[in-house]
Amino acid sequence: MQIEVKGRNVPVNDELRELVERKFRKVAAQVSDLARMEIELREERNPKIAESQVASVTLYIKRVKLHAECSSREMAHAIRLCADDLARQVKRDRDKRRRRREARSGPPQPAV
């Protein structure tokens, strides 16, 4: 899986990149190597917003685009929340495709 990390109002260093790769390993194991993930990390500069650290993740897999956006007081926590949310979405999409494939094949025909 290809991971692209972007930062708006946040410097993206090697530590953040390693954290992103570590947190999204579970998702990477469930999708193909051709999948592409874009992660945008940003900080809301409005002082009235308590949860100013925002992580926005978009995963492009075959025929599907999955998106998750989470905010928290800390960037690491926002990344962790997005990873959990995206893992749940990937699992749901995989199960949905599996059910459709099984429904298409239908029940086995009895031999006469």
Helices and strands as residue ranges (DSSP letters): E 2-8, H 14-23, H 25-30, E 36-43, E 53-61, E 64-72, H 75-105
